[in-house]
Amino acid sequence: MIVDEEFLSKLRRSFNLNLYEVKLWTALLSRGISTAGELSDMAAVPRSRTYDVLESLERRGFVVVKPEKPIKYMAISPHEVVDRVRKRVEEKAERSRKKLDDLHNSDILEELSILYKQSIEPMDPTEFSGALKGRHNIYDHLGLLVKEAKDNISILTTEEGLIRKVRSLKPLLEKAKGRGVKIKIGAPLTEKTKDIVSRIEGIAEIKNVKDVEARFCIADGKQTVFMLTHDKEVHPSYDTAMWVNSPFFAGALQQMFEATWAAS
């Protein structure tokens, strides 16, 4: 059986399968019912691995074993497979969520917090900084700044950055607004951002900033996350930012923000 390599690669990514698994699965789909030996020959998978791989596919709900001699395997509708995979993913996510929820009120988290506080107290203020690599990590830290903010948040970003931040941070920004935090966002406002701006109205004050290309967030005039490159010039995986907990640095950047805000 010949199956396009690109198609096999798509299956591996979509269903989180290894190469032997996608080869045997597609071979079985083409036959409906078959023995391990037949599938091994069709898919060019070593017989020494075929039974283990088919057993793995059975556990994950991709195939059904027919208790005959010799043992045969029966394919399941791909639509049913997707439903089963989704169900398992949701169940796993729910179990993980429950574990994390339980940790919030556990002795383990309390002890870890004590260790963290003990290590923070003797640290020099200049040590409160670090590099953030990858847009996912950057937005996780931006979320932390928003959650910890008590007075104000100032954000200067790009057109695409505005869209990403509203989609990713809106619930946190909404909670910050409820705590009395004043939120200002400066970004190029275009037809593309029109819908996003309407979603953040009442939560943040937004101004059209076109002439200043910068990407940063300041919280309470103390903590800053600033990106080192334009988002048009870097892949999300390689996006890099610096986090600095320095009132001196944040104050200087805040002055720049306020001057830009007043001129917009």
VEXDO-944565 format. One record per residue (C-alpha): x, y, z; residue number from 1; residue in three letters. Coordinates in Angstrom, 2 decimals, always signed. Each point is the difference from the previous one (the first is absolute). Last residue first. Layout:
BEGIN
@x X	y Y	z Z	nr NUM	rest ala $
...
//
This chain:
BEGIN
@x -2.04	y +61.00	z +19.75	nr 264	rest ser $
@x +2.38	y +2.59	z +1.47	nr 263	rest ala $
@x -1.14	y -0.56	z +3.59	nr 262	rest ala $
@x +0.38	y -3.77	z -0.31	nr 261	rest trp $
@x +3.48	y +0.30	z -1.51	nr 260	rest thr $
@x +1.11	y +2.22	z +2.87	nr 259	rest ala $
@x -1.66	y -2.34	z +2.50	nr 258	rest glu $
@x +1.75	y -3.03	z -1.48	nr 257	rest phe $
@x +3.41	y +1.65	z +0.04	nr 256	rest met $
@x -0.53	y +1.01	z +3.62	nr 255	rest gln $
@x -1.05	y -3.57	z +0.79	nr 254	rest gln $
@x +3.23	y -1.29	z -1.54	nr 253	rest leu $
@x +2.04	y +2.16	z +2.36	nr 252	rest ala $
@x -2.12	y -1.07	z +2.97	nr 251	rest gly $
@x +0.27	y -3.67	z -0.93	nr 250	rest ala $
@x +3.80	y +0.27	z -0.02	nr 249	rest phe $
@x +0.15	y +1.65	z +3.42	nr 248	rest phe $
@x -2.84	y -2.11	z +1.44	nr 247	rest pro $
@x +1.97	y -3.13	z -0.91	nr 246	rest ser $
@x -1.51	y -3.46	z -0.38	nr 245	rest asn $
@x +1.25	y -0.77	z -3.49	nr 244	rest val $
@x -1.36	y -2.62	z -2.39	nr 243	rest trp $
@x +1.75	y -0.22	z -3.34	nr 242	rest met $
@x -1.62	y -1.27	z -3.17	nr 241	rest ala $
@x +0.75	y -2.43	z -2.81	nr 240	rest thr $
@x -2.10	y -1.31	z -2.90	nr 239	rest asp $
@x +1.64	y -3.14	z -1.34	nr 238	rest tyr $
@x -3.03	y -2.31	z +0.12	nr 237	rest ser $
@x -2.27	y +2.82	z -1.22	nr 236	rest pro $
@x +2.15	y +0.40	z -3.15	nr 235	rest his $
@x +1.72	y +3.38	z -0.19	nr 234	rest val $
@x +0.02	y +3.05	z -2.26	nr 233	rest glu $
@x -3.66	y +0.96	z -0.03	nr 232	rest lys $
@x -0.09	y -0.17	z +3.81	nr 231	rest asp $
@x +2.56	y +2.79	z +0.17	nr 230	rest his $
@x +2.96	y -1.00	z +2.17	nr 229	rest thr $
@x +1.21	y +0.26	z +3.61	nr 228	rest leu $
@x -3.33	y -0.21	z +1.80	nr 227	rest met $
@x -0.45	y +1.89	z +3.25	nr 226	rest phe $
@x -1.40	y -1.34	z +3.25	nr 225	rest val $
@x +0.09	y +2.56	z +2.79	nr 224	rest thr $
@x -0.60	y -0.08	z +3.74	nr 223	rest gln $
@x -0.03	y +3.05	z +2.25	nr 222	rest lys $
@x -2.14	y +2.86	z -1.30	nr 221	rest gly $
@x -3.10	y -1.91	z +1.15	nr 220	rest asp $
@x +0.29	y -2.41	z -2.94	nr 219	rest ala $
@x +1.80	y +0.97	z -3.22	nr 218	rest ile $
@x -0.51	y -1.90	z -3.27	nr 217	rest cys $
@x +2.18	y +0.21	z -3.09	nr 216	rest phe $
@x +0.06	y -0.21	z -3.77	nr 215	rest arg $
@x +1.28	y +3.00	z -1.95	nr 214	rest ala $
@x -0.52	y +1.67	z -3.36	nr 213	rest glu $
@x -0.93	y +3.61	z +0.63	nr 212	rest val $
@x -1.68	y +1.89	z -2.85	nr 211	rest asp $
@x -3.38	y -1.69	z -0.06	nr 210	rest lys $
@x -1.48	y +0.30	z +3.48	nr 209	rest val $
@x -3.83	y +0.02	z -0.06	nr 208	rest asn $
@x -1.12	y +0.13	z +3.61	nr 207	rest lys $
@x -1.74	y -2.57	z +2.17	nr 206	rest ile $
@x -1.42	y +0.34	z +3.51	nr 205	rest glu $
@x -0.54	y -3.47	z +1.42	nr 204	rest ala $
@x -2.90	y -2.03	z +1.37	nr 203	rest ile $
@x -2.99	y +2.01	z -1.22	nr 202	rest gly $
@x +0.90	y -0.75	z -3.59	nr 201	rest glu $
@x +2.14	y -3.16	z -0.29	nr 200	rest ile $
@x -2.27	y -1.90	z -2.38	nr 199	rest arg $
@x -0.65	y +3.08	z -2.14	nr 198	rest ser $
@x +3.75	y +0.38	z -0.51	nr 197	rest val $
@x +0.24	y -3.58	z -1.25	nr 196	rest ile $
@x -2.72	y +0.60	z -2.59	nr 195	rest asp $
@x +1.74	y +3.09	z -1.39	nr 194	rest lys $
@x +3.48	y -1.51	z -0.01	nr 193	rest thr $
@x +0.06	y -0.91	z -3.70	nr 192	rest lys $
@x -1.60	y +3.29	z -1.00	nr 191	rest glu $
@x +2.95	y +1.69	z +1.64	nr 190	rest thr $
@x +1.06	y +1.28	z +3.41	nr 189	rest leu $
@x +3.79	y +0.09	z +0.37	nr 188	rest pro $
@x +0.68	y -0.67	z +3.68	nr 187	rest ala $
@x -0.07	y +1.68	z +3.43	nr 186	rest gly $
@x -1.68	y -1.78	z +2.89	nr 185	rest ile $
@x -0.82	y +1.61	z +3.35	nr 184	rest lys $
@x -1.38	y -1.94	z +2.97	nr 183	rest ile $
@x -0.95	y +1.52	z +3.36	nr 182	rest lys $
@x -0.19	y -2.67	z +2.72	nr 181	rest val $
@x -3.09	y +0.28	z +2.21	nr 180	rest gly $
@x -0.23	y -3.66	z +0.95	nr 179	rest arg $
@x -2.77	y -0.48	z -2.59	nr 178	rest gly $
@x +2.34	y +1.38	z -2.67	nr 177	rest lys $
@x +2.52	y -2.66	z +1.01	nr 176	rest ala $
@x -2.70	y -2.65	z -0.37	nr 175	rest lys $
@x -0.78	y +1.25	z -3.53	nr 174	rest glu $
@x +3.70	y +0.09	z -0.85	nr 173	rest leu $
@x +0.30	y -3.62	z +1.10	nr 172	rest leu $
@x -2.98	y -1.07	z -2.13	nr 171	rest pro $
@x +1.32	y +2.07	z -2.97	nr 170	rest lys $
@x +3.56	y -1.37	z +0.11	nr 169	rest leu $
@x +0.23	y -2.44	z -2.91	nr 168	rest ser $
@x -2.46	y +1.35	z -2.54	nr 167	rest arg $
@x +0.62	y +3.62	z +0.96	nr 166	rest val $
@x +3.75	y -0.53	z -0.01	nr 165	rest lys $
@x +0.08	y -1.77	z -3.36	nr 164	rest arg $
@x -2.04	y +2.66	z -1.79	nr 163	rest ile $
@x +2.06	y +2.81	z +1.50	nr 162	rest leu $
@x +3.22	y -1.75	z -0.96	nr 161	rest gly $
@x -1.17	y -0.33	z -3.59	nr 160	rest glu $
@x -0.41	y +3.79	z -0.23	nr 159	rest glu $
@x +3.16	y +0.63	z +2.01	nr 158	rest thr $
@x +0.43	y +0.65	z +3.71	nr 157	rest thr $
@x +0.24	y +2.53	z +2.82	nr 156	rest leu $
@x -1.54	y -1.13	z +3.27	nr 155	rest ile $
@x -0.38	y +1.92	z +3.25	nr 154	rest ser $
@x -1.48	y -1.69	z +3.07	nr 153	rest ile $
@x -1.05	y +1.85	z +3.13	nr 152	rest asn $
@x -0.70	y -0.25	z +3.73	nr 151	rest asp $
@x +0.10	y -3.52	z +1.48	nr 150	rest lys $
@x +1.60	y -2.20	z -2.66	nr 149	rest ala $
@x +0.74	y -3.59	z +1.09	nr 148	rest glu $
@x -2.37	y -1.71	z -2.43	nr 147	rest lys $
@x +1.06	y +2.29	z -2.87	nr 146	rest val $
@x +3.68	y -0.67	z +0.64	nr 145	rest leu $
@x -0.64	y -3.75	z +0.14	nr 144	rest leu $
@x -1.90	y +0.13	z -3.29	nr 143	rest gly $
@x +2.95	y +1.76	z -1.60	nr 142	rest leu $
@x +2.12	y -2.85	z +1.32	nr 141	rest his $
@x -2.17	y -2.65	z -1.67	nr 140	rest asp $
@x -0.07	y +2.17	z -3.11	nr 139	rest tyr $
@x +3.78	y -0.05	z -0.24	nr 138	rest ile $
@x +0.15	y -3.74	z +0.62	nr 137	rest asn $
@x -2.40	y -0.66	z -2.91	nr 136	rest his $
@x +1.84	y +2.50	z -2.19	nr 135	rest arg $
@x +3.25	y -1.91	z +0.29	nr 134	rest gly $
@x +2.97	y +0.99	z +2.13	nr 133	rest lys $
@x -0.26	y +2.16	z +3.12	nr 132	rest leu $
@x +3.26	y +1.39	z +1.35	nr 131	rest ala $
@x +0.32	y +0.93	z +3.65	nr 130	rest gly $
@x -0.16	y +2.68	z +2.64	nr 129	rest ser $
@x -0.37	y +0.26	z +3.77	nr 128	rest phe $
@x +3.69	y -0.41	z +0.71	nr 127	rest glu $
@x +0.55	y +3.76	z -0.02	nr 126	rest thr $
@x -2.22	y +0.27	z +3.09	nr 125	rest pro $
@x +2.57	y -2.02	z +2.02	nr 124	rest asp $
@x -1.35	y -3.23	z +1.41	nr 123	rest met $
@x -0.06	y -0.63	z +3.77	nr 122	rest pro $
@x -3.82	y -0.11	z +0.23	nr 121	rest glu $
@x -0.67	y -1.98	z -3.17	nr 120	rest ile $
@x +1.51	y -3.32	z +1.11	nr 119	rest ser $
@x -2.04	y -0.17	z +3.21	nr 118	rest gln $
@x -3.15	y +0.96	z -1.90	nr 117	rest lys $
@x +0.54	y -2.83	z -2.50	nr 116	rest tyr $
@x +0.62	y -2.62	z +2.69	nr 115	rest leu $
@x -3.13	y +1.11	z +1.86	nr 114	rest ile $
@x -2.01	y -0.19	z -3.24	nr 113	rest ser $
@x +1.22	y -3.55	z -0.61	nr 112	rest leu $
@x -1.12	y -0.99	z +3.50	nr 111	rest glu $
@x -3.46	y +1.50	z -0.57	nr 110	rest glu $
@x -0.26	y -1.66	z -3.40	nr 109	rest leu $
@x +0.72	y -3.42	z +1.51	nr 108	rest ile $
@x -2.36	y +0.55	z +2.94	nr 107	rest asp $
@x -2.86	y +0.11	z -2.49	nr 106	rest ser $
@x -2.65	y +2.61	z -0.71	nr 105	rest asn $
@x +1.16	y +1.03	z -3.45	nr 104	rest his $
@x +1.24	y -3.53	z -0.71	nr 103	rest leu $
@x -3.56	y -1.34	z -0.21	nr 102	rest asp $
@x -0.74	y +2.37	z -2.88	nr 101	rest asp $
@x +3.12	y -1.22	z -1.79	nr 100	rest leu $
@x -1.05	y -3.63	z +0.40	nr 99	rest lys $
@x -3.52	y +0.85	z -1.16	nr 98	rest lys $
@x +1.33	y +1.72	z -3.12	nr 97	rest arg $
@x +2.17	y -3.01	z -0.85	nr 96	rest ser $
@x -2.98	y -2.35	z +0.34	nr 95	rest arg $
@x -2.10	y +2.33	z -2.16	nr 94	rest glu $
@x +2.73	y +0.18	z -2.65	nr 93	rest ala $
@x +0.24	y -3.79	z -0.08	nr 92	rest lys $
@x -3.77	y -0.34	z -0.37	nr 91	rest glu $
@x -0.06	y +2.63	z -2.77	nr 90	rest glu $
@x +2.83	y -1.71	z -1.86	nr 89	rest val $
@x -1.71	y -3.38	z +0.35	nr 88	rest arg $
@x -3.29	y +1.39	z -1.31	nr 87	rest lys $
@x +1.73	y +1.71	z -2.92	nr 86	rest arg $
@x +1.77	y -3.25	z -0.92	nr 85	rest val $
@x -3.27	y -1.93	z +0.16	nr 84	rest arg $
@x -1.86	y +2.54	z -2.17	nr 83	rest asp $
@x +2.86	y +0.05	z -2.51	nr 82	rest val $
@x +0.00	y -3.82	z -0.12	nr 81	rest val $
@x -3.76	y +0.00	z -0.59	nr 80	rest glu $
@x +0.46	y +2.29	z -2.99	nr 79	rest his $
@x +2.83	y -2.24	z -1.24	nr 78	rest pro $
@x -2.43	y -2.96	z +0.01	nr 77	rest ser $
@x +1.52	y -2.93	z +1.86	nr 76	rest ile $
@x +2.28	y -2.62	z -1.55	nr 75	rest ala $
@x -0.11	y -3.63	z +1.05	nr 74	rest met $
@x +2.96	y -2.05	z +1.17	nr 73	rest tyr $
@x +0.28	y -3.76	z -0.27	nr 72	rest lys $
@x +1.44	y -2.57	z +2.34	nr 71	rest ile $
@x +0.83	y -3.27	z -1.74	nr 70	rest pro $
@x -2.00	y -1.57	z +1.42	nr 69	rest lys $
@x -2.81	y +2.30	z +1.05	nr 68	rest glu $
@x -0.51	y +2.55	z +2.74	nr 67	rest pro $
@x -0.71	y +2.99	z -2.30	nr 66	rest lys $
@x +2.03	y +2.98	z +1.21	nr 65	rest val $
@x -1.47	y +3.47	z -0.62	nr 64	rest val $
@x +2.02	y +2.89	z -1.38	nr 63	rest val $
@x +0.67	y +3.72	z +0.64	nr 62	rest phe $
@x -1.20	y +0.09	z +3.62	nr 61	rest gly $
@x +3.26	y +0.99	z +1.68	nr 60	rest arg $
@x +0.41	y -3.41	z +1.61	nr 59	rest arg $
@x -0.58	y -1.66	z -3.39	nr 58	rest glu $
@x +2.61	y +2.17	z -1.70	nr 57	rest leu $
@x +2.54	y -0.96	z +2.69	nr 56	rest ser $
@x -0.82	y -3.68	z -0.49	nr 55	rest glu $
@x +0.49	y +0.48	z -3.74	nr 54	rest leu $
@x +3.44	y +1.50	z +0.68	nr 53	rest val $
@x +1.02	y -2.83	z +2.31	nr 52	rest asp $
@x -1.22	y -2.64	z -2.49	nr 51	rest tyr $
@x +1.81	y +1.64	z -2.94	nr 50	rest thr $
@x +3.39	y +0.51	z +1.62	nr 49	rest arg $
@x +1.63	y -3.41	z -0.53	nr 48	rest ser $
@x -1.88	y -0.23	z -3.29	nr 47	rest arg $
@x +2.07	y +2.93	z -1.33	nr 46	rest pro $
@x -2.24	y +2.64	z -1.66	nr 45	rest val $
@x -0.15	y +0.10	z -3.79	nr 44	rest ala $
@x -3.64	y +1.13	z +0.13	nr 43	rest ala $
@x -1.43	y -2.76	z -2.19	nr 42	rest met $
@x +2.29	y -2.73	z +1.31	nr 41	rest asp $
@x -0.59	y +0.88	z +3.67	nr 40	rest ser $
@x -3.73	y +0.37	z -0.64	nr 39	rest leu $
@x -0.19	y -3.52	z -1.41	nr 38	rest glu $
@x +1.93	y -1.40	z +2.95	nr 37	rest gly $
@x -2.12	y +1.87	z +2.55	nr 36	rest ala $
@x -3.16	y -1.43	z -1.49	nr 35	rest thr $
@x -2.58	y +2.03	z -1.93	nr 34	rest ser $
@x -3.42	y +1.63	z +0.08	nr 33	rest ile $
@x -0.97	y +3.26	z -1.74	nr 32	rest gly $
@x +2.72	y -0.32	z -2.63	nr 31	rest arg $
@x +0.86	y +3.61	z -0.86	nr 30	rest ser $
@x -0.64	y +1.13	z +3.56	nr 29	rest leu $
@x +2.31	y -2.76	z +1.20	nr 28	rest leu $
@x +2.86	y +1.28	z -2.16	nr 27	rest ala $
@x -0.71	y +3.56	z +1.16	nr 26	rest thr $
@x +0.26	y -1.12	z +3.62	nr 25	rest trp $
@x +3.13	y -2.09	z -0.57	nr 24	rest leu $
@x +1.87	y +2.87	z -1.65	nr 23	rest lys $
@x -1.29	y +2.60	z +2.46	nr 22	rest val $
@x +1.12	y -2.09	z +2.98	nr 21	rest glu $
@x +3.40	y -0.87	z -1.47	nr 20	rest tyr $
@x +0.76	y +3.69	z -0.59	nr 19	rest leu $
@x -0.96	y +1.18	z +3.49	nr 18	rest asn $
@x -3.42	y +1.39	z +0.89	nr 17	rest leu $
@x -1.04	y +3.37	z +1.43	nr 16	rest asn $
@x -3.32	y -0.01	z -1.87	nr 15	rest phe $
@x +0.37	y +3.17	z -2.06	nr 14	rest ser $
@x +3.80	y +0.08	z -0.14	nr 13	rest arg $
@x +0.39	y -3.65	z -0.95	nr 12	rest arg $
@x -2.91	y +0.19	z -2.44	nr 11	rest leu $
@x +1.53	y +3.00	z -1.75	nr 10	rest lys $
@x +3.32	y -1.84	z -0.29	nr 9	rest ser $
@x -1.75	y -3.01	z -1.53	nr 8	rest leu $
@x -1.61	y +2.26	z -2.59	nr 7	rest phe $
@x +3.38	y +1.54	z -0.83	nr 6	rest glu $
@x +1.46	y -3.50	z -0.43	nr 5	rest glu $
@x -2.69	y -0.95	z -2.54	nr 4	rest asp $
@x -1.29	y -3.50	z +0.65	nr 3	rest val $
@x +1.17	y -3.03	z -1.95	nr 2	rest ile $
@x -1.36	y -3.41	z +0.99	nr 1	rest met $
//
